[in-house]
Amino acid sequence: MKQKKSEFISFRTTDDVKDLLEKLSETHDRPLSDVIHQLLKSFINDPPQQLPIPKKK
């Protein structure tokens, strides 16, 4: 049975990430929320061994 999307999450991000998500949304003709959902599902299905840690400047 397919799960209904019922949970709401709000988060802060940078302009770069927002621009990327919006570009993906336009490219694939999908709502922004669906793009985020699909990216997270992909992450769940194939999680990395370790999260990338940004280098300190």
PQR file of N, CA, C, O and H, with PARSE charges and radii, in Angstrom:
ATOM      1  N   MET A   1       0.842  -1.184   0.000 -0.4000 1.5000
ATOM      2  CA  MET A   1       0.000   0.000   0.000 -0.0000 2.0000
ATOM      3  C   MET A   1       0.888   1.249   0.000  0.5500 1.7000
ATOM      4  O   MET A   1       1.865   1.340   0.744 -0.5500 1.4000
ATOM      5  N   LYS A   2       0.529   2.178  -0.832 -0.4000 1.5000
ATOM      6  CA  LYS A   2       1.291   3.417  -0.930 -0.0000 2.0000
ATOM      7  C   LYS A   2       1.019   4.310   0.284  0.5500 1.7000
ATOM      8  O   LYS A   2      -0.128   4.479   0.698 -0.5500 1.4000
ATOM      9  H   LYS A   2      -0.265   2.103  -1.436  0.4000 1.0000
ATOM     10  N   GLN A   3       2.077   4.870   0.839 -0.4000 1.5000
ATOM     11  CA  GLN A   3       1.933   5.759   1.988 -0.0000 2.0000
ATOM     12  C   GLN A   3       1.488   7.137   1.538  0.5500 1.7000
ATOM     13  O   GLN A   3       1.956   7.657   0.525 -0.5500 1.4000
ATOM     14  H   GLN A   3       3.008   4.732   0.502  0.4000 1.0000
ATOM     15  N   LYS A   4       0.586   7.716   2.296 -0.4000 1.5000
ATOM     16  CA  LYS A   4       0.137   9.076   2.020 -0.0000 2.0000
ATOM     17  C   LYS A   4       1.131  10.060   2.629  0.5500 1.7000
ATOM     18  O   LYS A   4       1.590   9.875   3.756 -0.5500 1.4000
ATOM     19  H   LYS A   4       0.205   7.294   3.119  0.4000 1.0000
ATOM     20  N   LYS A   5       1.449  11.083   1.889 -0.4000 1.5000
ATOM     21  CA  LYS A   5       2.341  12.130   2.411 -0.0000 2.0000
ATOM     22  C   LYS A   5       1.519  13.025   3.330  0.5500 1.7000
ATOM     23  O   LYS A   5       0.683  13.805   2.873 -0.5500 1.4000
ATOM     24  H   LYS A   5       1.076  11.233   0.974  0.4000 1.0000
ATOM     25  N   SER A   6       1.764  12.905   4.607 -0.4000 1.5000
ATOM     26  CA  SER A   6       0.952  13.644   5.566 -0.0000 2.0000
ATOM     27  C   SER A   6       1.762  14.524   6.513  0.5500 1.7000
ATOM     28  O   SER A   6       1.198  15.318   7.266 -0.5500 1.4000
ATOM     29  H   SER A   6       2.444  12.272   4.979  0.4000 1.0000
ATOM     30  N   GLU A   7       3.075  14.382   6.473 -0.4000 1.5000
ATOM     31  CA  GLU A   7       3.921  15.125   7.406 -0.0000 2.0000
ATOM     32  C   GLU A   7       4.465  16.386   6.758  0.5500 1.7000
ATOM     33  O   GLU A   7       4.811  16.398   5.577 -0.5500 1.4000
ATOM     34  H   GLU A   7       3.534  13.738   5.861  0.4000 1.0000
ATOM     35  N   PHE A   8       4.535  17.435   7.543 -0.4000 1.5000
ATOM     36  CA  PHE A   8       5.039  18.714   7.079 -0.0000 2.0000
ATOM     37  C   PHE A   8       6.371  18.996   7.756  0.5500 1.7000
ATOM     38  O   PHE A   8       6.490  18.888   8.977 -0.5500 1.4000
ATOM     39  H   PHE A   8       4.254  17.426   8.503  0.4000 1.0000
ATOM     40  N   ILE A   9       7.378  19.359   6.956 -0.4000 1.5000
ATOM     41  CA  ILE A   9       8.701  19.709   7.484 -0.0000 2.0000
ATOM     42  C   ILE A   9       9.108  21.049   6.885  0.5500 1.7000
ATOM     43  O   ILE A   9       8.925  21.295   5.692 -0.5500 1.4000
ATOM     44  H   ILE A   9       7.281  19.447   5.964  0.4000 1.0000
ATOM     45  N   SER A  10       9.649  21.887   7.711 -0.4000 1.5000
ATOM     46  CA  SER A  10      10.157  23.177   7.261 -0.0000 2.0000
ATOM     47  C   SER A  10      11.632  23.249   7.643  0.5500 1.7000
ATOM     48  O   SER A  10      12.013  22.858   8.746 -0.5500 1.4000
ATOM     49  H   SER A  10       9.798  21.688   8.679  0.4000 1.0000
ATOM     50  N   PHE A  11      12.461  23.751   6.725 -0.4000 1.5000
ATOM     51  CA  PHE A  11      13.880  23.851   7.044 -0.0000 2.0000
ATOM     52  C   PHE A  11      14.492  25.051   6.334  0.5500 1.7000
ATOM     53  O   PHE A  11      13.947  25.562   5.356 -0.5500 1.4000
ATOM     54  H   PHE A  11      12.152  24.069   5.829  0.4000 1.0000
ATOM     55  N   ARG A  12      15.618  25.479   6.841 -0.4000 1.5000
ATOM     56  CA  ARG A  12      16.349  26.603   6.263 -0.0000 2.0000
ATOM     57  C   ARG A  12      17.466  26.057   5.390  0.5500 1.7000
ATOM     58  O   ARG A  12      18.037  25.004   5.674 -0.5500 1.4000
ATOM     59  H   ARG A  12      16.061  25.063   7.636  0.4000 1.0000
ATOM     60  N   THR A  13      17.768  26.784   4.327 -0.4000 1.5000
ATOM     61  CA  THR A  13      18.844  26.370   3.440 -0.0000 2.0000
ATOM     62  C   THR A  13      19.465  27.600   2.786  0.5500 1.7000
ATOM     63  O   THR A  13      19.029  28.728   3.017 -0.5500 1.4000
ATOM     64  H   THR A  13      17.304  27.639   4.096  0.4000 1.0000
ATOM     65  N   THR A  14      20.472  27.370   1.980 -0.4000 1.5000
ATOM     66  CA  THR A  14      21.150  28.472   1.303 -0.0000 2.0000
ATOM     67  C   THR A  14      20.466  28.768  -0.035  0.5500 1.7000
ATOM     68  O   THR A  14      19.670  27.970  -0.530 -0.5500 1.4000
ATOM     69  H   THR A  14      20.826  26.454   1.793  0.4000 1.0000
ATOM     70  N   ASP A  15      20.786  29.916  -0.601 -0.4000 1.5000
ATOM     71  CA  ASP A  15      20.251  30.270  -1.921 -0.0000 2.0000
ATOM     72  C   ASP A  15      20.706  29.264  -2.977  0.5500 1.7000
ATOM     73  O   ASP A  15      19.947  28.934  -3.887 -0.5500 1.4000
ATOM     74  H   ASP A  15      21.432  30.565  -0.199  0.4000 1.0000
ATOM     75  N   ASP A  16      21.941  28.779  -2.859 -0.4000 1.5000
ATOM     76  CA  ASP A  16      22.458  27.818  -3.835 -0.0000 2.0000
ATOM     77  C   ASP A  16      21.634  26.530  -3.852  0.5500 1.7000
ATOM     78  O   ASP A  16      21.288  26.018  -4.916 -0.5500 1.4000
ATOM     79  H   ASP A  16      22.558  29.047  -2.120  0.4000 1.0000
ATOM     80  N   VAL A  17      21.330  26.021  -2.678 -0.4000 1.5000
ATOM     81  CA  VAL A  17      20.550  24.786  -2.596 -0.0000 2.0000
ATOM     82  C   VAL A  17      19.119  25.042  -3.093  0.5500 1.7000
ATOM     83  O   VAL A  17      18.556  24.235  -3.832 -0.5500 1.4000
ATOM     84  H   VAL A  17      21.611  26.437  -1.813  0.4000 1.0000
ATOM     85  N   LYS A  18      18.561  26.140  -2.690 -0.4000 1.5000
ATOM     86  CA  LYS A  18      17.203  26.482  -3.133 -0.0000 2.0000
ATOM     87  C   LYS A  18      17.158  26.608  -4.656  0.5500 1.7000
ATOM     88  O   LYS A  18      16.229  26.111  -5.293 -0.5500 1.4000
ATOM     89  H   LYS A  18      19.018  26.796  -2.089  0.4000 1.0000
ATOM     90  N   ASP A  19      18.149  27.263  -5.235 -0.4000 1.5000
ATOM     91  CA  ASP A  19      18.200  27.424  -6.693 -0.0000 2.0000
ATOM     92  C   ASP A  19      18.305  26.068  -7.387  0.5500 1.7000
ATOM     93  O   ASP A  19      17.641  25.829  -8.395 -0.5500 1.4000
ATOM     94  H   ASP A  19      18.904  27.667  -4.717  0.4000 1.0000
ATOM     95  N   LEU A  20      19.134  25.189  -6.849 -0.4000 1.5000
ATOM     96  CA  LEU A  20      19.272  23.856  -7.424 -0.0000 2.0000
ATOM     97  C   LEU A  20      17.941  23.103  -7.386  0.5500 1.7000
ATOM     98  O   LEU A  20      17.529  22.510  -8.384 -0.5500 1.4000
ATOM     99  H   LEU A  20      19.673  25.383  -6.029  0.4000 1.0000
ATOM    100  N   LEU A  21      17.276  23.130  -6.240 -0.4000 1.5000
ATOM    101  CA  LEU A  21      15.994  22.438  -6.107 -0.0000 2.0000
ATOM    102  C   LEU A  21      14.945  23.007  -7.062  0.5500 1.7000
ATOM    103  O   LEU A  21      14.177  22.262  -7.670 -0.5500 1.4000
ATOM    104  H   LEU A  21      17.610  23.611  -5.430  0.4000 1.0000
ATOM    105  N   GLU A  22      14.922  24.321  -7.187 -0.4000 1.5000
ATOM    106  CA  GLU A  22      13.968  24.952  -8.097 -0.0000 2.0000
ATOM    107  C   GLU A  22      14.277  24.590  -9.551  0.5500 1.7000
ATOM    108  O   GLU A  22      13.364  24.376 -10.349 -0.5500 1.4000
ATOM    109  H   GLU A  22      15.546  24.927  -6.693  0.4000 1.0000
ATOM    110  N   LYS A  23      15.550  24.523  -9.888 -0.4000 1.5000
ATOM    111  CA  LYS A  23      15.940  24.141 -11.249 -0.0000 2.0000
ATOM    112  C   LYS A  23      15.513  22.698 -11.536  0.5500 1.7000
ATOM    113  O   LYS A  23      14.978  22.413 -12.608 -0.5500 1.4000
ATOM    114  H   LYS A  23      16.292  24.696  -9.240  0.4000 1.0000
ATOM    115  N   LEU A  24      15.744  21.803 -10.602 -0.4000 1.5000
ATOM    116  CA  LEU A  24      15.306  20.416 -10.765 -0.0000 2.0000
ATOM    117  C   LEU A  24      13.788  20.336 -10.896  0.5500 1.7000
ATOM    118  O   LEU A  24      13.261  19.556 -11.690 -0.5500 1.4000
ATOM    119  H   LEU A  24      16.179  22.034  -9.732  0.4000 1.0000
ATOM    120  N   SER A  25      13.107  21.140 -10.119 -0.4000 1.5000
ATOM    121  CA  SER A  25      11.650  21.181 -10.175 -0.0000 2.0000
ATOM    122  C   SER A  25      11.160  21.583 -11.563  0.5500 1.7000
ATOM    123  O   SER A  25      10.238  20.974 -12.103 -0.5500 1.4000
ATOM    124  H   SER A  25      13.535  21.773  -9.474  0.4000 1.0000
ATOM    125  N   GLU A  26      11.773  22.597 -12.127 -0.4000 1.5000
ATOM    126  CA  GLU A  26      11.393  23.061 -13.464 -0.0000 2.0000
ATOM    127  C   GLU A  26      11.788  22.043 -14.533  0.5500 1.7000
ATOM    128  O   GLU A  26      11.004  21.754 -15.437 -0.5500 1.4000
ATOM    129  H   GLU A  26      12.522  23.092 -11.687  0.4000 1.0000
ATOM    130  N   THR A  27      12.985  21.509 -14.431 -0.4000 1.5000
ATOM    131  CA  THR A  27      13.481  20.554 -15.421 -0.0000 2.0000
ATOM    132  C   THR A  27      12.591  19.320 -15.517  0.5500 1.7000
ATOM    133  O   THR A  27      12.319  18.822 -16.609 -0.5500 1.4000
ATOM    134  H   THR A  27      13.622  21.744 -13.697  0.4000 1.0000
ATOM    135  N   HIS A  28      12.141  18.835 -14.361 -0.4000 1.5000
ATOM    136  CA  HIS A  28      11.358  17.600 -14.322 -0.0000 2.0000
ATOM    137  C   HIS A  28       9.860  17.859 -14.221  0.5500 1.7000
ATOM    138  O   HIS A  28       9.065  16.927 -14.106 -0.5500 1.4000
ATOM    139  H   HIS A  28      12.362  19.240 -13.474  0.4000 1.0000
ATOM    140  N   ASP A  29       9.489  19.119 -14.265 -0.4000 1.5000
ATOM    141  CA  ASP A  29       8.079  19.500 -14.204 -0.0000 2.0000
ATOM    142  C   ASP A  29       7.367  18.839 -13.021  0.5500 1.7000
ATOM    143  O   ASP A  29       6.305  18.233 -13.163 -0.5500 1.4000
ATOM    144  H   ASP A  29      10.135  19.876 -14.359  0.4000 1.0000
ATOM    145  N   ARG A  30       7.987  18.978 -11.863 -0.4000 1.5000
ATOM    146  CA  ARG A  30       7.459  18.419 -10.616 -0.0000 2.0000
ATOM    147  C   ARG A  30       7.439  19.509  -9.558  0.5500 1.7000
ATOM    148  O   ARG A  30       8.254  20.430  -9.610 -0.5500 1.4000
ATOM    149  H   ARG A  30       8.850  19.470 -11.747  0.4000 1.0000
ATOM    150  N   PRO A  31       6.526  19.423  -8.605 -0.5600 1.5000
ATOM    151  CA  PRO A  31       6.541  20.394  -7.502  0.2800 2.0000
ATOM    152  C   PRO A  31       7.836  20.278  -6.694  0.5500 1.7000
ATOM    153  O   PRO A  31       8.437  19.208  -6.603 -0.5500 1.4000
ATOM    154  N   LEU A  32       8.233  21.370  -6.132 -0.4000 1.5000
ATOM    155  CA  LEU A  32       9.453  21.404  -5.327 -0.0000 2.0000
ATOM    156  C   LEU A  32       9.416  20.346  -4.223  0.5500 1.7000
ATOM    157  O   LEU A  32      10.417  19.673  -3.975 -0.5500 1.4000
ATOM    158  H   LEU A  32       7.744  22.239  -6.206  0.4000 1.0000
ATOM    159  N   SER A  33       8.296  20.201  -3.576 -0.4000 1.5000
ATOM    160  CA  SER A  33       8.182  19.209  -2.495 -0.0000 2.0000
ATOM    161  C   SER A  33       8.412  17.795  -3.019  0.5500 1.7000
ATOM    162  O   SER A  33       8.997  16.968  -2.320 -0.5500 1.4000
ATOM    163  H   SER A  33       7.483  20.747  -3.777  0.4000 1.0000
ATOM    164  N   ASP A  34       7.962  17.509  -4.234 -0.4000 1.5000
ATOM    165  CA  ASP A  34       8.172  16.180  -4.801 -0.0000 2.0000
ATOM    166  C   ASP A  34       9.648  15.952  -5.124  0.5500 1.7000
ATOM    167  O   ASP A  34      10.156  14.846  -4.938 -0.5500 1.4000
ATOM    168  H   ASP A  34       7.487  18.181  -4.802  0.4000 1.0000
ATOM    169  N   VAL A  35      10.327  16.965  -5.597 -0.4000 1.5000
ATOM    170  CA  VAL A  35      11.766  16.852  -5.876 -0.0000 2.0000
ATOM    171  C   VAL A  35      12.506  16.499  -4.586  0.5500 1.7000
ATOM    172  O   VAL A  35      13.338  15.591  -4.572 -0.5500 1.4000
ATOM    173  H   VAL A  35       9.914  17.863  -5.748  0.4000 1.0000
ATOM    174  N   ILE A  36      12.209  17.203  -3.524 -0.4000 1.5000
ATOM    175  CA  ILE A  36      12.861  16.922  -2.234 -0.0000 2.0000
ATOM    176  C   ILE A  36      12.522  15.510  -1.768  0.5500 1.7000
ATOM    177  O   ILE A  36      13.392  14.774  -1.302 -0.5500 1.4000
ATOM    178  H   ILE A  36      11.533  17.940  -3.535  0.4000 1.0000
ATOM    179  N   HIS A  37      11.268  15.145  -1.896 -0.4000 1.5000
ATOM    180  CA  HIS A  37      10.830  13.806  -1.495 -0.0000 2.0000
ATOM    181  C   HIS A  37      11.576  12.720  -2.275  0.5500 1.7000
ATOM    182  O   HIS A  37      12.028  11.736  -1.689 -0.5500 1.4000
ATOM    183  H   HIS A  37      10.561  15.742  -2.275  0.4000 1.0000
ATOM    184  N   GLN A  38      11.705  12.895  -3.584 -0.4000 1.5000
ATOM    185  CA  GLN A  38      12.402  11.906  -4.413 -0.0000 2.0000
ATOM    186  C   GLN A  38      13.891  11.833  -4.068  0.5500 1.7000
ATOM    187  O   GLN A  38      14.470  10.747  -4.048 -0.5500 1.4000
ATOM    188  H   GLN A  38      11.338  13.694  -4.060  0.4000 1.0000
ATOM    189  N   LEU A  39      14.501  12.965  -3.800 -0.4000 1.5000
ATOM    190  CA  LEU A  39      15.915  12.963  -3.406 -0.0000 2.0000
ATOM    191  C   LEU A  39      16.107  12.210  -2.087  0.5500 1.7000
ATOM    192  O   LEU A  39      17.054  11.436  -1.942 -0.5500 1.4000
ATOM    193  H   LEU A  39      14.031  13.847  -3.816  0.4000 1.0000
ATOM    194  N   LEU A  40      15.218  12.435  -1.142 -0.4000 1.5000
ATOM    195  CA  LEU A  40      15.320  11.740   0.145 -0.0000 2.0000
ATOM    196  C   LEU A  40      15.053  10.246  -0.010  0.5500 1.7000
ATOM    197  O   LEU A  40      15.719   9.429   0.627 -0.5500 1.4000
ATOM    198  H   LEU A  40      14.448  13.063  -1.260  0.4000 1.0000
ATOM    199  N   LYS A  41      14.089   9.883  -0.848 -0.4000 1.5000
ATOM    200  CA  LYS A  41      13.832   8.460  -1.094 -0.0000 2.0000
ATOM    201  C   LYS A  41      15.060   7.794  -1.704  0.5500 1.7000
ATOM    202  O   LYS A  41      15.401   6.667  -1.345 -0.5500 1.4000
ATOM    203  H   LYS A  41      13.548  10.547  -1.365  0.4000 1.0000
ATOM    204  N   SER A  42      15.714   8.478  -2.614 -0.4000 1.5000
ATOM    205  CA  SER A  42      16.923   7.952  -3.229 -0.0000 2.0000
ATOM    206  C   SER A  42      18.006   7.736  -2.172  0.5500 1.7000
ATOM    207  O   SER A  42      18.718   6.732  -2.190 -0.5500 1.4000
ATOM    208  H   SER A  42      15.437   9.393  -2.906  0.4000 1.0000
ATOM    209  N   PHE A  43      18.116   8.680  -1.268 -0.4000 1.5000
ATOM    210  CA  PHE A  43      19.084   8.602  -0.176 -0.0000 2.0000
ATOM    211  C   PHE A  43      18.758   7.413   0.734  0.5500 1.7000
ATOM    212  O   PHE A  43      19.662   6.702   1.172 -0.5500 1.4000
ATOM    213  H   PHE A  43      17.538   9.496  -1.253  0.4000 1.0000
ATOM    214  N   ILE A  44      17.494   7.201   1.013 -0.4000 1.5000
ATOM    215  CA  ILE A  44      17.064   6.084   1.866 -0.0000 2.0000
ATOM    216  C   ILE A  44      17.378   4.755   1.198  0.5500 1.7000
ATOM    217  O   ILE A  44      17.843   3.821   1.852 -0.5500 1.4000
ATOM    218  H   ILE A  44      16.760   7.779   0.657  0.4000 1.0000
ATOM    219  N   ASN A  45      17.124   4.668  -0.107 -0.4000 1.5000
ATOM    220  CA  ASN A  45      17.328   3.416  -0.835 -0.0000 2.0000
ATOM    221  C   ASN A  45      18.797   3.081  -1.035  0.5500 1.7000
ATOM    222  O   ASN A  45      19.152   1.912  -1.191 -0.5500 1.4000
ATOM    223  H   ASN A  45      16.746   5.426  -0.638  0.4000 1.0000
ATOM    224  N   ASP A  46      19.640   4.080  -1.033 -0.4000 1.5000
ATOM    225  CA  ASP A  46      21.075   3.854  -1.228 -0.0000 2.0000
ATOM    226  C   ASP A  46      21.879   4.820  -0.355  0.5500 1.7000
ATOM    227  O   ASP A  46      22.523   5.739  -0.862 -0.5500 1.4000
ATOM    228  H   ASP A  46      19.351   5.029  -0.907  0.4000 1.0000
ATOM    229  N   PRO A  47      21.835   4.603   0.956 -0.5600 1.5000
ATOM    230  CA  PRO A  47      22.515   5.553   1.852  0.2800 2.0000
ATOM    231  C   PRO A  47      24.035   5.498   1.706  0.5500 1.7000
ATOM    232  O   PRO A  47      24.600   4.429   1.475 -0.5500 1.4000
ATOM    233  N   PRO A  48      24.689   6.638   1.839 -0.5600 1.5000
ATOM    234  CA  PRO A  48      26.150   6.641   1.779  0.2800 2.0000
ATOM    235  C   PRO A  48      26.730   6.000   3.039  0.5500 1.7000
ATOM    236  O   PRO A  48      26.071   5.923   4.076 -0.5500 1.4000
ATOM    237  N   GLN A  49      27.953   5.551   2.928 -0.4000 1.5000
ATOM    238  CA  GLN A  49      28.623   4.966   4.086 -0.0000 2.0000
ATOM    239  C   GLN A  49      28.895   6.023   5.147  0.5500 1.7000
ATOM    240  O   GLN A  49      28.923   5.734   6.343 -0.5500 1.4000
ATOM    241  H   GLN A  49      28.488   5.614   2.085  0.4000 1.0000
ATOM    242  N   GLN A  50      29.094   7.242   4.686 -0.4000 1.5000
ATOM    243  CA  GLN A  50      29.382   8.347   5.597 -0.0000 2.0000
ATOM    244  C   GLN A  50      28.852   9.634   4.978  0.5500 1.7000
ATOM    245  O   GLN A  50      28.905   9.814   3.761 -0.5500 1.4000
ATOM    246  H   GLN A  50      29.071   7.476   3.714  0.4000 1.0000
ATOM    247  N   LEU A  51      28.351  10.510   5.806 -0.4000 1.5000
ATOM    248  CA  LEU A  51      27.894  11.805   5.307 -0.0000 2.0000
ATOM    249  C   LEU A  51      29.096  12.674   4.964  0.5500 1.7000
ATOM    250  O   LEU A  51      30.111  12.642   5.660 -0.5500 1.4000
ATOM    251  H   LEU A  51      28.307  10.364   6.794  0.4000 1.0000
ATOM    252  N   PRO A  52      28.982  13.443   3.901 -0.5600 1.5000
ATOM    253  CA  PRO A  52      30.095  14.346   3.562  0.2800 2.0000
ATOM    254  C   PRO A  52      30.251  15.415   4.644  0.5500 1.7000
ATOM    255  O   PRO A  52      29.275  16.037   5.064 -0.5500 1.4000
ATOM    256  N   ILE A  53      31.439  15.607   5.067 -0.4000 1.5000
ATOM    257  CA  ILE A  53      31.739  16.634   6.070 -0.0000 2.0000
ATOM    258  C   ILE A  53      32.442  17.791   5.349  0.5500 1.7000
ATOM    259  O   ILE A  53      33.499  17.596   4.749 -0.5500 1.4000
ATOM    260  H   ILE A  53      32.231  15.102   4.726  0.4000 1.0000
ATOM    261  N   PRO A  54      31.854  19.003   5.408 -0.5600 1.5000
ATOM    262  CA  PRO A  54      32.517  20.122   4.712  0.2800 2.0000
ATOM    263  C   PRO A  54      33.880  20.430   5.341  0.5500 1.7000
ATOM    264  O   PRO A  54      34.062  20.343   6.555 -0.5500 1.4000
ATOM    265  N   LYS A  55      34.802  20.784   4.495 -0.4000 1.5000
ATOM    266  CA  LYS A  55      36.126  21.166   4.979 -0.0000 2.0000
ATOM    267  C   LYS A  55      36.072  22.540   5.602  0.5500 1.7000
ATOM    268  O   LYS A  55      35.420  23.444   5.079 -0.5500 1.4000
ATOM    269  H   LYS A  55      34.654  20.854   3.509  0.4000 1.0000
ATOM    270  N   LYS A  56      36.756  22.698   6.719 -0.4000 1.5000
ATOM    271  CA  LYS A  56      36.802  24.005   7.384 -0.0000 2.0000
ATOM    272  C   LYS A  56      37.712  24.930   6.603  0.5500 1.7000
ATOM    273  O   LYS A  56      38.762  24.513   6.115 -0.5500 1.4000
ATOM    274  H   LYS A  56      37.286  21.964   7.144  0.4000 1.0000
ATOM    275  N   LYS A  57      37.320  26.156   6.487 -0.4000 1.5000
ATOM    276  CA  LYS A  57      38.117  27.143   5.739 -0.0000 2.0000
ATOM    277  C   LYS A  57      39.059  27.877   6.636  0.5500 1.7000
ATOM    278  O   LYS A  57      39.804  28.742   6.174 -0.5500 1.4000
ATOM    279  H   LYS A  57      36.467  26.495   6.883  0.4000 1.0000
TER
END
